[in-house]
Amino acid sequence: MKISVKVHPNSKKPRIIKNDLENFDAYVNQPATDNRANNAVIESLAEYFQIKTSSIRLRLGNKSKTKVFEINKFR
């Protein structure tokens, strides 16, 4: 399953908001440097979907606010 996530780094209250079936907003308290925000989004998504972080891969948008993640729930 592929989802699109708009990332909001340096947020005071980390959370995941589902906009529709494949679009999410991720608020993380990590800055957007040294891949820290991307890793925080992966951890947040893993907690949201109740899966391991190894089941989530960043496919597009490494340096963009809008990212595409691939989620494999069967890993």
C-alpha positions as CSV (number, residue, x, y, z in Angstrom):
1,M,0.0,0.0,0.0
2,K,1.3,3.5,-0.9
3,I,0.4,6.6,1.0
4,S,1.2,10.2,0.6
5,V,2.3,12.1,3.7
6,K,2.7,15.8,4.1
7,V,5.3,16.3,6.9
8,H,5.3,19.2,9.4
9,P,8.7,19.1,11.2
10,N,9.3,20.9,14.5
11,S,5.8,20.5,15.7
12,K,5.0,20.8,19.4
13,K,2.5,18.0,19.4
14,P,3.5,14.9,17.3
15,R,0.6,13.2,15.6
16,I,-0.7,11.6,12.5
17,I,-3.9,12.9,10.8
18,K,-5.7,10.9,8.2
19,N,-7.2,13.1,5.5
20,D,-8.6,10.4,3.3
21,L,-7.7,6.8,2.2
22,E,-4.2,7.5,1.0
23,N,-3.3,11.0,2.3
24,F,-2.0,11.8,5.7
25,D,-0.4,14.8,7.6
26,A,2.4,13.9,10.0
27,Y,3.4,16.3,12.7
28,V,6.8,15.4,14.2
29,N,8.9,17.2,16.8
30,Q,12.2,16.5,14.9
31,P,13.9,19.1,12.6
32,A,14.1,18.5,8.9
33,T,17.9,18.0,9.0
34,D,20.1,14.9,8.8
35,N,17.0,12.8,7.9
36,R,15.7,13.1,11.4
37,A,12.2,14.2,10.4
38,N,11.9,11.3,7.9
39,N,12.9,8.8,10.6
40,A,10.4,10.3,13.0
41,V,7.6,10.0,10.4
42,I,8.5,6.4,9.9
43,E,8.3,5.7,13.6
44,S,5.0,7.6,13.9
45,L,3.5,5.7,11.0
46,A,4.7,2.4,12.5
47,E,2.9,3.3,15.7
48,Y,-0.2,4.5,13.9
49,F,-0.5,1.3,11.8
50,Q,0.8,-0.9,14.6
51,I,3.5,-2.5,12.5
52,K,7.3,-2.6,12.7
53,T,9.4,0.3,11.3
54,S,11.1,-2.1,8.9
55,S,7.7,-2.5,7.1
56,I,7.7,1.1,6.0
57,R,9.9,2.5,3.2
58,L,10.3,6.0,1.9
59,R,9.8,5.8,-1.9
60,L,9.6,9.5,-3.0
61,G,10.3,12.9,-1.5
62,N,13.4,12.5,0.6
63,K,13.9,16.3,0.7
64,S,10.3,17.3,0.1
65,K,7.5,18.1,2.5
66,T,5.2,15.7,0.6
67,K,6.5,12.2,0.7
68,V,5.3,8.8,-0.6
69,F,5.7,5.8,1.7
70,E,5.2,2.2,0.9
71,I,3.7,0.1,3.7
72,N,3.9,-3.6,3.8
73,K,1.8,-4.9,6.7
74,F,2.9,-8.5,6.2
75,R,6.6,-8.2,7.0
